[in-house]
């Protein structure tokens, strides 16, 4: 297999005389010469096509211009949704919650190839660690925030990312946000008003919150076909499953990947998972760090990364 110029450039001048010596399911192994030590080394390239990889980090101030919305075909919507779920499968297999899936954190090129980026709010969700009360409610831009984030005592799991995928899918279908709440309270009302019907609130442990929702006037259950008009019926079926109010009944990433709407792209042999899931060794209390100190720590980390890369 040939080594492309981008891979050579990514390694920089330190490693030369590259030669491909093997390929696994999700990685390629090269033989190279380390010009700093003079030794032969093996370099394994491991990547996921739908997750942004880090080649270098630089700190600078400035603003990034937003990407404008564009009209998408049904095939494009399905392909982008599949890639997003594929990325999510890998992230969750590493015991990581992204917690901020939204259009602004999804990069797409002219070929509709997708990469999920911005892991600034991501956290480890170790199944062997008790995270009760440790998760913050201030995650994800409000419009893409799952109801359990706002209606429970910081007790949620990877289903919050699934909800966000549903919000993104709805936005691709209609070109506008489905739940544009202006504050925490309004966001909950917006979700309840849109979904309508007799919502399953059995998962809400707080009696006051559960009563507040059930005592509201009950709007009609949403008819996805009426709301999204010409959208593919299979897309709407998946949308309803992604945006299930009860997180315990919400479709999983694996189930969503197998949905008939995505059958054209589904390949069970091409769904990478993490070989070394992250674990929680020590709980870090963020409030113990001053904002200025945390800001400097981030800059120092970026500079350290740049120095060794």
Secondary structure, DSSP 4 states (H G I P E B T S, - for coil): -PPPHHHHHHH-TTEEEEEEEEE-SSEEEEEEEETTT--EEEEEEE--TTB---S---------PPPPP----HHHHHHHHHHHHHHHHHHHHTTEE----SGGGEEE-TT--EEE---TT-EE--TTS--TTTS-S--S-GGG--HHHHHSSS---THHHHHHHHHHHHHHHHSS-S---SSHHHHHHHHHHHH-SS---TT---HHHHHHHHTS--PPPP-HHHHHTTS-HHHHHHHHHHT-SSTTTSPPHHHHHTSGGGTTT--TTS----SS----SS---GGGS-HHHHHHHHHHHHHHHHHH-
